[in-house]
Each structure stands twice: as C-alpha cells, then as structure tokens.
Amino acid sequence: MGMLDQLDLDAVKRLYGADLPVPVDVLNLIHFKDEEAYKWYGAFTLPLLKAVGAEVGWMGAHVESFLGEPRAEELLVVRYPNQRRFFALALNPYYMVVANPQRMKAVRKFEASFTHSPDSLGALRRCKWVLVVHFHEAPVAIQNIVETAGGQLVYQSHETSPIVISKRSHPANTNPLVFKRTCLFRFEDPQSCEAAMQPEVLDRLRDAAGEVAVQLYQRMPRSEALPARLGKVLRRYPR
C-alpha cells in the first residue's frame, strides 16, 4: 500500500484550512533505524524545502539526558511560512514516491507537530550547544529557573496542532509531540551546562512543570547532516 492510499484526505483538508498562528514551525524528534539512510532522505528533501520557502532553524544530535528519557537522537526545527506550505511539500508526488519511502526506511520512532514560536531563528542558529526542556506548562517558571542557573533562552515553541496525514498509525509517522511546550537554552559548552544542571535545579524544574524532560544537544554541521559522499564534496568546496 502506497502513501497515496494511506492519506487521510479529510484530516489534511481540515488542517490545510485551519487558522494556525504563523510562522509554523515543525519540531522533529527523531530516533533512527538507519542514520545514513536518513541523511539521504535529507538530501532528497532539501530542494523541496527551498521550493516551499521553508528553512531549517537548527539541527542537533543528542549528547546527554539530565532528566527523563532521551526524547530523540536528533532534534530538528523547520520553519514554514504557514502549514499550507508544509502540505505543498508533504503531498508533492516526488516526496511521496521518492523521499517519504526513504524516511520510513530510516526512522524508527518519530514525533512532530505544528508548533508556533514568537522567536526569530537568528539567536538559535548561532548556538553550538542547547539545553532542551520539554514540558507541558509553566513556561515563565522554566525560563526563570534555567536562566538563573546560567542558560540563555534562545527559542521556545508550543504545539498548535498535531500533523495528521495518514489513516494508520506507525512509529515513523508524524506522531504528535508528547510534550506540548519546548524551550531551548544556550550554553557555552557542555561543561557549563553540566555544572548548571545540579540536582536542586532539576528538582525545581520538576516542581514547576511536573512531567519534564531536560536534554543536551550539540549542533550538527551541515556536512555531517548529509550522506558521507555528499559531505566529502561539501568539505572540499565549503561555502
């Protein structure tokens, strides 16, 4: 059964016409079956992202978990002008026939939702290390606790809608975010982040938000996000 047969057209129509706040960010939390295969998926998809006016805000690999289970091996923030541009990509015949089967082969588990952020992507793009706090409520308290400990808030978002495309559930489909709010904090290096995340700080985060996950990610260079063969070309001819 192909992707076209699996499409939930009624759900897509509702989401396409929904009044979601813009811009629309898609927060991707990815666990891999085959990381190299996912890099090829990224290479296949990049031209479509450019065509619909989307931009990758940040991409990073998981380094350490301070609180809770790791939410992803790779975290990716992609910004679209609106959700209709996202569907222009996801329903493109090239994406459905070429790119998405590659994604399904590569991904073991996947969370992604439409989210909204009041922040520009400039400060986030400059970060090499980010502490990611996933939670449901009390964003002001979360910000105050982490910034008092030495972090700098560079990005925050909240879920505005699950992304429903397929009729059937599958671990590699766009499963909704478990945590509806996310804050990303800049730290200079992993050592300063580890020094900041003392047990009393983590206890305060847990008390403020209840269920919470606190994870450290490192930005992934562009050459490492692409297949090894393409990465060699980029390293040879850097921008």
LONUVO-915034 format. One line per field, with one value per residue (C-alpha): residue in three letters; x, y, z. Coordinates in nm, 4 decimals, padded with zeros to 6 digits. Layout:
BEGIN
residuo = (ALA:...)
east = (X:...)
north = (Y:...)
up = (Z:...)
***
This chain:
BEGIN
residuo = (MET:GLY:MET:LEU:ASP:GLN:LEU:ASP:LEU:ASP:ALA:VAL:LYS:ARG:LEU:TYR:GLY:ALA:ASP:LEU:PRO:VAL:PRO:VAL:ASP:VAL:LEU:ASN:LEU:ILE:HIS:PHE:LYS:ASP:GLU:GLU:ALA:TYR:LYS:TRP:TYR:GLY:ALA:PHE:THR:LEU:PRO:LEU:LEU:LYS:ALA:VAL:GLY:ALA:GLU:VAL:GLY:TRP:MET:GLY:ALA:HIS:VAL:GLU:SER:PHE:LEU:GLY:GLU:PRO:ARG:ALA:GLU:GLU:LEU:LEU:VAL:VAL:ARG:TYR:PRO:ASN:GLN:ARG:ARG:PHE:PHE:ALA:LEU:ALA:LEU:ASN:PRO:TYR:TYR:MET:VAL:VAL:ALA:ASN:PRO:GLN:ARG:MET:LYS:ALA:VAL:ARG:LYS:PHE:GLU:ALA:SER:PHE:THR:HIS:SER:PRO:ASP:SER:LEU:GLY:ALA:LEU:ARG:ARG:CYS:LYS:TRP:VAL:LEU:VAL:VAL:HIS:PHE:HIS:GLU:ALA:PRO:VAL:ALA:ILE:GLN:ASN:ILE:VAL:GLU:THR:ALA:GLY:GLY:GLN:LEU:VAL:TYR:GLN:SER:HIS:GLU:THR:SER:PRO:ILE:VAL:ILE:SER:LYS:ARG:SER:HIS:PRO:ALA:ASN:THR:ASN:PRO:LEU:VAL:PHE:LYS:ARG:THR:CYS:LEU:PHE:ARG:PHE:GLU:ASP:PRO:GLN:SER:CYS:GLU:ALA:ALA:MET:GLN:PRO:GLU:VAL:LEU:ASP:ARG:LEU:ARG:ASP:ALA:ALA:GLY:GLU:VAL:ALA:VAL:GLN:LEU:TYR:GLN:ARG:MET:PRO:ARG:SER:GLU:ALA:LEU:PRO:ALA:ARG:LEU:GLY:LYS:VAL:LEU:ARG:ARG:TYR:PRO:ARG)
east = (00.0000:00.1485:00.1395:-00.1431:-00.3669:-00.2860:-00.3727:-00.6386:-00.7770:-01.0436:-00.7847:-00.5491:-00.8273:-00.9157:-00.5559:-00.4883:-00.7670:-00.7086:-00.6307:-00.2923:-00.0616:00.2246:00.5011:00.4523:00.7449:00.7656:00.9620:01.1036:01.2175:01.3815:01.5053:01.6843:01.6783:01.9407:02.1031:02.2847:01.9555:01.8018:02.0825:01.9866:01.6276:01.7500:01.9371:01.6263:01.4064:01.6277:01.5203:01.1545:01.2166:01.3687:01.0850:00.8134:01.0035:01.0913:01.4138:01.5989:01.6335:01.8516:01.9571:02.1422:02.2426:02.1585:02.4508:02.3206:01.9995:01.9747:01.6123:01.3798:01.4319:01.6016:01.3312:01.5282:01.8616:01.8265:01.6250:01.5278:01.3396:01.1976:01.0084:00.7379:00.5533:00.2294:00.1001:-00.0148:00.3487:00.4203:00.1476:00.2842:00.5970:00.4369:00.1862:00.4320:00.4430:00.8233:00.8117:00.5509:00.7202:01.0909:01.1598:00.8997:00.9773:01.3389:01.2257:01.0171:01.3195:01.5409:01.3244:01.2456:01.0372:00.9206:00.7384:00.6433:00.3709:00.2817:00.4125:00.4411:00.7283:00.7428:01.1191:01.3295:01.5742:01.8855:01.9929:01.9214:02.1290:02.4350:02.4191:02.6511:02.5127:02.1499:01.9751:01.6269:01.3489:01.0303:00.7251:00.3513:00.3030:00.4683:00.6961:00.7821:00.8928:01.1002:01.2724:01.3480:01.4950:01.7270:01.8370:01.9151:02.1335:02.3257:02.1366:02.0078:01.6651:01.7041:01.3884:01.0533:00.7518:00.4175:00.2116:-00.0744:-00.1878:-00.0881:00.0065:-00.2397:-00.1618:-00.2013:-00.5046:-00.2961:-00.0635:00.3005:00.6010:00.7680:00.4648:00.4131:00.3118:00.2139:00.4641:00.4372:00.5411:00.3458:00.5991:00.9701:01.2351:01.5909:01.8651:02.2140:02.5199:02.8796:02.9905:02.8777:03.0817:02.8953:02.5649:02.6534:02.7648:02.4320:02.2091:02.2632:02.0106:01.8452:01.7917:01.6391:01.4158:01.2944:01.2157:01.0225:00.8319:00.7439:00.6370:00.5506:00.6399:00.9518:01.2498:01.5840:01.8316:02.1572:02.2089:02.5043:02.4535:02.5247:02.7438:02.5840:02.8382:02.7610:02.3867:02.4275:02.5366:02.9065:02.9702:02.7997:02.9670:03.3097:03.2155:03.0985:03.4158:03.6193:03.4215:03.2997:03.0802)
north = (00.0000:00.3320:00.6646:00.7866:00.5029:00.5859:00.9562:01.0838:01.3415:01.4743:01.5434:01.7057:01.9322:02.0417:02.1173:02.2876:02.5371:02.5752:02.9151:02.8323:03.1089:03.1813:03.1168:02.7446:02.5535:02.1760:02.0351:01.6963:01.4442:01.1529:00.8067:00.6156:00.2708:00.3758:00.7153:00.7155:00.6408:00.9399:01.1608:01.0594:01.1484:01.4931:01.5304:01.4274:01.6702:01.9802:02.1049:02.0778:02.2735:02.5544:02.5406:02.5907:02.8660:02.6589:02.6977:02.4744:02.6697:02.4265:02.0642:01.8834:01.5432:01.4231:01.4321:01.3838:01.3425:01.5292:01.4459:01.1945:00.9603:01.0985:01.2453:01.1991:01.1085:01.4115:01.7291:01.9439:02.2749:02.3601:02.6847:02.7182:03.0387:02.8504:02.4944:02.5041:02.5263:02.2170:02.0256:02.1518:01.9564:01.6519:01.5970:01.6617:01.3492:01.3436:01.3490:01.0740:00.8440:00.9098:01.0896:00.9527:00.5826:00.6689:00.8334:00.5309:00.3075:00.5304:00.6249:00.4004:00.6483:00.9991:01.2852:01.6018:01.8626:02.2040:02.4500:02.8262:03.0322:03.4067:03.3983:03.4611:03.1873:03.4045:03.3523:02.9799:02.9350:03.0749:02.8137:02.5148:02.3711:02.3899:02.2606:02.1481:02.1439:01.9595:02.0237:02.0976:02.4120:02.6971:02.8391:03.1523:02.9467:02.7178:03.0174:03.1777:02.8601:02.7807:03.1403:03.1790:02.8696:03.0286:02.9426:03.1902:03.1332:03.1438:02.9680:02.8497:02.6951:02.5355:02.2837:02.4343:02.1143:01.7526:01.6743:01.4193:01.2858:00.9086:00.6969:00.4432:00.4869:00.3917:00.4719:00.6516:00.8635:01.2183:01.1169:01.4178:01.5643:01.4051:01.7347:02.0307:02.3016:02.3259:02.5765:02.5840:02.7485:02.8401:02.7274:02.7941:02.4326:02.1012:02.1584:02.4785:02.3079:02.0111:02.2474:02.4338:02.1256:02.0454:01.8206:02.1176:02.2893:01.9752:01.9398:02.2980:02.2257:01.9148:02.1025:02.3847:02.1759:01.8324:01.5974:01.7330:01.6172:01.8006:01.7134:01.8478:01.8663:01.9667:02.1419:01.9218:02.0718:02.0769:01.8348:01.5778:01.6040:01.4802:01.1394:01.0680:01.1041:01.4433:01.5511:01.4934:01.7188:01.9953:01.9752:02.0027:02.3014:02.4891:02.7973)
up = (00.0000:-00.1091:00.0703:-00.1543:-00.0363:00.3264:00.3041:00.5408:00.2980:00.5360:00.8071:00.5563:00.4279:00.7806:00.8689:00.5360:00.6022:00.9765:01.1247:01.2784:01.4046:01.1664:01.1022:01.1534:01.3000:01.2810:01.5729:01.4675:01.7296:01.5518:01.6536:01.3791:01.2291:00.9755:01.0261:00.6915:00.5150:00.6935:00.5657:00.2118:00.2951:00.3988:00.0699:-00.1244:00.0678:00.0721:-00.2758:-00.1738:00.1461:-00.0564:-00.3102:-00.0456:00.1361:00.4436:00.6394:00.8814:01.2037:01.3961:01.3887:01.6619:01.7957:02.1450:02.3869:02.7409:02.9370:03.2674:03.3426:03.1793:02.8886:02.5743:02.3527:02.0308:01.8796:01.6554:01.7057:01.4080:01.3909:01.0467:00.9859:00.7192:00.6241:00.7037:00.7243:00.3613:00.2540:00.4643:00.2813:-00.0512:00.0410:00.2050:-00.0793:-00.3612:-00.5824:-00.5702:-00.1904:-00.1717:-00.4221:-00.3585:-00.0312:00.2109:00.1488:00.2296:00.5544:00.6518:00.5907:00.8038:01.1037:01.3998:01.6006:01.5191:01.6886:01.5000:01.5421:01.4092:01.6653:01.6949:01.8292:01.8987:01.8366:01.5298:01.4364:01.4393:01.8006:01.7818:01.4663:01.6413:01.9181:01.9198:02.2442:02.3553:02.6630:02.5592:02.8173:02.7173:02.9355:02.9404:03.1475:03.3447:03.0692:03.2693:03.5693:03.3441:03.1864:03.5206:03.6684:03.3765:03.3205:03.6907:03.6544:03.3658:03.0470:02.7883:02.6332:02.2540:02.1347:02.2662:02.0988:02.1810:01.9871:01.7861:01.6140:01.5595:01.1994:01.0626:00.7159:00.7286:00.8174:01.0051:01.2972:01.2653:01.4856:01.1930:01.1019:01.2319:01.5832:01.7996:02.0416:02.3849:02.5455:02.4116:02.5046:02.4372:02.5441:02.4100:02.6163:02.5018:02.6956:02.6000:02.6320:02.7829:03.0968:03.1851:03.1166:03.3377:03.6128:03.5883:03.5971:03.9634:04.1430:04.3142:03.9771:03.8280:04.1347:04.0852:03.7196:03.8187:04.0871:03.8460:03.5473:03.6816:03.3973:03.2284:03.0215:03.0145:02.7396:02.5956:02.2177:02.0011:01.6682:01.3687:01.0947:00.7516:00.6082:00.8793:00.8164:00.4601:00.3278:00.3584:-00.0150:-00.0317:00.2906:00.1331:-00.1570:00.0773:00.2837:-00.0349:-00.1593:00.1505:00.1177)
***
